[in-house]
Amino acid sequence: MDRYADMFARLDEKNQGAFVPFVMIGDPNLEQSEAIICQLIESGADALELGIPYSDPIADGPTIQAASIRALSHKTTVADCMSLITRVRTKYPHVPIGLLLYSNLVMAKGIENFYATASDAGVDSILIADVPLREATPFQKAAQAKGISQILIAPPNATDETMEKIGEFSTGYTYLLGRAGVTGAETAANVPASELIARLHQHKAAPSLLGFGISTPEQVKAAIDAGAAGAISGSATVNIIAANLDDNDSMLKQLGDFVSAMKAATNKG
């Protein structure tokens, strides 16, 4: 089952783009994290991007670093994360689930073993934040063997050579960076010109989802208008969790309202 292809086809029929929220598994704890993830789906998320907590998240800004610290404070393990994903997959069989994590977490388990475990849990894609395209081959092979999409990143300053390789190897979707730097809602995305997305189309890359700095419905609409297939929002989602650590009901309501508003902005035309 190619859940991403099914999702994009379904959204095309509705004349919509995709909205994909990111949260850290285990933030603020495993029980609440599972409720949060279910709330995101129930509120209209088309797919999920889920982090696995790591002690040295070099590509992340302070918001997602803090989410990792909260999850690790409860001793959240990779096995805990996979168990949670398995439960979510059972409840929502058609929603694409992607992982965003760091290579040390994969290497510690062994690449093939990690991808086998992820596949068994129902993971559809894996994006490894600290592995450049030129070093991605072992991960791509393991992903292909288990029917998982290895997500590739298209930076704003991508060369033609990079674009060509993305076109050749991308599956699932292409993570299109809205700007350089680390994650964070504090710095707004510089929505790329349609020419950048057109270059991805030209090289027949997997559909592009714009990430980094997406925090408002207006930015989602701008991404769709520029030709992106959708948008990913991470720090803005995690900020809602951080602001409501002592009030779970308020947290879930605000997350639901946020996702609903961001999803509404994916309507085209």
N, C-alpha and C positions, 0 to 999 in steps of 0.2 A: 504493500500500500504506500503510495507516494502522497502523503498528507499535504505537503506544500503544493504540489501540482493541483490536487483536488481543491485546496483552499483558493488558489489564484483563479482557477476556472470558475468556481462558484462566485467569487467576488466580481469577476469580469461580467458575469451574467447580471449581477445586480448593479453594475456600473459603479463599483466601489473599490477603494484601495484597502490595504490591510493595516490594522493597528495592532502593534505587538508590544505589550509592556514587559519590562524586565523587573524581576525581584530576586533577591538573594535567598536561596533555600536555607531555612533555619532562622531567618530574621523575622521577628525578634526571638522566637523559639520554634521548635518543630511543629507544635500543635497550632499555634497562631499562623505559622507560615502556610500550612496546608489550607487553613480557612481563607487566608489571603489569596492564594492561588486559585481556589475555587471561586472566590468573589470576582476576581479578574475575568474569569471565563464567563460567569453568569452575567456580568455587566457588559459583555460584548467584545472582549478580546478575541481576535481572530486566531492568534497563535501566542505562544509564550516563549520568552527568553529567560532562562533560569540560571543564576550563578551558583557555583559551589564555593563555599567560603574558603579563603586562602589567606595565609598570614602575611604575604608580601605582594599585594595586588598592584603591580607597578603601572598598569594602564588605567587605573581608576583614580578618580578624584576623591576628596574627603568623604563625600556622601556614601559612596559604595564601599569605601574602606571601612567606614563606621558600621555598615551593615554586616560586613565580614566579621568584624570584631564582636558584634552582638551575637552572631550565630556561633562563633567559635567559643564564646564565653559559656555556652551551653554544651560544649564539646561535640558539636555537630560534625559527623564524619561523612565521608563519601558514601559509605554504605547506608547511612541514615537518609542521605539525599536520594539515592537510588530507590530506597523503599518508599519514600514519599512520592516520587515520580510514578512508581508502579501503581500506587493507590489512585493517583490523579488520572493516569492513563485508563484504568479500569472504569472510572466514573465518566470520563470524557474520551471516548475511543477515537474521535475524528479530529481533535484539535492538535495541530503540530506543536511539538515540544522541542525546543532547542536548548542546548547547554552552552554557556559562555564561561570558560575557566582558563586555568593556567597549566602550562605543560608539566610542571612538577607533579601535579595531581594525577596526570595521565601516566607519566613515567614511573611513578612509585608503584603503580599496580601492574605495569607492563602494558605497552600500547594495545596489543591484541586483546589482552584480558579486559582492559578498561572498556574498549569498544564493544566487546561481547556482553559485558555487564550492562552497558548503556542500552544496547539493542534489546536485551531481555526486559529491561525496565520500560521500554516503549519510547525511547528517545529517537527523535527524527533527525536532528542535526547537532553538530558540535563545532563550536568556534573556539580556537585556542588563541588567546589574546597575545601571547608573547612568542608565537611561532611565525616568522616571516614566510612569505610564499616560497622562497627558494629552499626552505627547509621543511616544507610541508609534506613531501612525498610519503614518508612512512605513515603519517597520520591519514593521508588520503587513501592509501592502500588498505589500511585497517578499516577505515570507514566504508569503503566500497565493498569489502568482504562481508560486512555486516548490514549492508543496506542503509547506511547512515550517510547523510549529506555532510561533507566537510565544508564548512562555510569559509569563504575567502573574503578578505577585506579589500575594498577599492578606496584608496585614499584620494583626497581632492587633487593631489599633484601626480596622479598615477601616470607613468610613462606608457607609450604605446606597447612596449614589450610586456609590461605588467598587465595591461588591459587584454592583450592577446592571450596570456597565460590564464587569466581569470576566465576568459571566454572558453578556453579549452577545458579547464578543470572544474569550474563552478557547478554545483548542483544545489537544489533546494532553493536558496536565494543568495544574493550577493549583498554583503554588508557594506553599504556606501557611507563613508564618513562625511558628516556634515561640516567638519572642521578638523584641524590637527589638534594634538594635545591629548589630555586625559578626559575621562568621562566627567560629566557634571552639567547640571541644569543652569549653573550660574553664568555660563558663557553660552550665548545663543548660537544656534547652528547658523552657519553661512550656507543657506540652501544652495546647492551647486547649480550652476547653469544647466539648462536642458542639454547643452552640448556634451557634458560629462556623461549624463545618463544615455544620451544617444550613442556615445562611444561604446558603452557597455552593450547596448542593443546591437550595434554594428558587429561586435565580436561574439554575439549570440551568448552572452553571459546569462546566468540565472537571474530572475527578476530582482530588481534592486530594492532594498529597504534602507531608508535613510536613518542613521542613528547619530548619537553624540549631540547633546544640546537641544533635543526636542522636548519641549515642556508645555506647549500651548496648542490649542486647536488650530490657531492661525498658522503655526509652523507645520502642522500636519497637512493642512490644505495646501500650503506653498510647496511642500514636498510632492504631493500628488500632482499639483499643477505643473511642476517641473518635469514630470514624467516618471517619478518613482512609483513602484508598485505598492509602496506603503511606508510606514514610519515606525521606528522603535523608540520607546521612551523608557529610560532607566532611572536616572537620578531623581526626576520629578516624582516618579512613583515611590521610590524609596524614601524621599523626603516626607511624604504623607505618613508612611509607617513611623519614621523617626519622630514626627510631631505628635503622634498619638499612642505612644508606648503604654500609657496608663489608662487608655480608654479604647478597648478593643471594638466596641460597637461603633464609636465615632470613626475609628480607623477604617473599618470595613465600609461604612457609608461613604466616607470621603473618597476612598479608592474606587467605589462603584460609580460615584458621580464623575470622577475624573475620567475613568475609562469610557463611560457613556459619552461624555463631551468630546473626547479625542476620537472615538469611533465615528461619531456623527460628522466629524470634519473630513472623513475619508470619502464622502459622497462626491462623485464627479459631476461636473456640469453646473 
